């Protein structure tokens, strides 16, 4: 499975962006799909995740502002980001885990920059 992110860019504080992660294969067997981010000089952190059953998990810093969703027909995962803050600036990576060996897959990342 290959993951390709899109939708990043430059936005003013308070604005919105929607990230998309398109998988080359079926995501039906992926147990968990999620978004991570890494800001300069910081560790990569989980932003949001969604299980195959539809359960979601969010970092406290984005709760109420970000929404993750998955479309198993389109093999795509989305991250709707509202009320963006400068501290949301980072490279956002799509992640998937699943298959027989519980393999982890990563996208190449997409830059999100929020100006104040």
N, C-alpha and C positions, 0 to 999 in steps of 0.2 A: 504494500500500500504506500503510495506517495501522497504527501499532503502539500497543497499549494495555497498559501494565504494571499488574500488581497483585501483592499479596502482601507489600508493605512493612509496616513497623510498628515497634513498640518491643519489644526483647527484652533480656534480661540477658546479660551476658558468658558465653560457653560455650554459649549456646542456638543454635537453628537457625531458619532461615526459608527458604521457597521462593518465589522470584519467578517470575512467569509473564509472558510477553509474547505477547499474542494479535494476530495479523495479520488485517487485514480481507480481504486477498486471499491468493492462494497464495504460499507461501514457497519453493516448489519451485525457482523461478528465482533465488532469492537465493544468491549465491555464498558470502557470509559473513553470519552473524548473531552478534551478541555483546551483551555488557553492558559499559557504562562506568559510572563513578561520579565524582561531584564533591563533595568536601567543602568547607565554607566556607573561602574564601581560597585554595583550591588549584585547580590545573588539572584538567580532566576527564581521567581516565585509563582505559585499557583494563583490564577485570577478567578477562574471558574471552571467547573467540570459538570458533565452530564453523563449519567449512566445509560445503559441500553434500556433500562426500565423507565427512564425519564426523570430520575431523581437528580437534583442539582445541588451544587455546593459552591459557595462564593467566599472569596476573601472578605474579611470584615471591611476593608477599605473601599470595596466596590458594591457592597450590599445596598440595594435600593436604587442603584444607578446603572448597573450592567445587567444584561439578561443573556443567558446562553440558551441556544436551542439547536436541535439536530434534525435533519431531514433525511431519513434513511432511503427515501426514494431518489433524491437528488445527490445522495452521498456527500452531503455538505453540512458543516457545522457553522453556526453564526454566533457572533458576539455583538450585541447591540450595546453601545456605550453612550450613555446620556450624562448630562451635567459634568462634562469632563473637566478635570483639574490639571494644572501644570504638573503635579506629582504623578499623574497617569502617564507622563512621557516615558516611553520605553520601546524596545523592540518586542513585539508580541509574537509568540510562537504557538502554533497549533500542535497538539499532542493527541495521540491515540494509543490505546493499549488493548490488546485482545488477540484473538486467534488461539490456536492450539497451544502454542508456547508462551502465551501472554507477552508477546513481543511489543516493544515500545517503538513508536514511530514519531518523528518530528518533522515539521515543516521548516522552511528556510528562514522564516521570520518576516515580519512587516513592521516598518517604523511608524510609530504614532507620536506626534509631537503636539503638545498643547501649550499654546502661548498665553501669557497672562495679560 
